[in-house]
Amino acid sequence: MYWCYFLFFVGVASAIILPLISLAKNPQGAKSAVIGLVALIVIFLLSWVLAGDEMLPKYENFIDGPEDSKMVGMGLIAFYILALGAIAATVYSSISKLIK
């Protein structure tokens, strides 16, 4: 079991350290990474603002309180926004290839 913990922490450390090394070697790549990170933060903040905290009676056994309901709503709204963005990017890519 300790071997699994060791491998898990090595994987987590690698996932954190190696991208930082890559960004240090290529600062231009940091610009696009920061833009993507800021876009994700904006999407999650917008989703949190739009999410409601109302509790339907049939869900009271599954969700502990209004805070959890708001987090679930935020996750769903963020998923919808990101899914629509992915679909729009796919359609745009296909149409731009047809035009060229």
Buried (B, 14 or more C-beta within 10 A) or exposed (E): EEEEEEEEEEEEEEEEEEEEEEBEEEEEEBEEBEEEEEEEEEBBEBBBEEBEBEBEEEEEEEBEEEEBBBBBBBBEBBEEBBEEEEEEEEEEEEEEEEEE
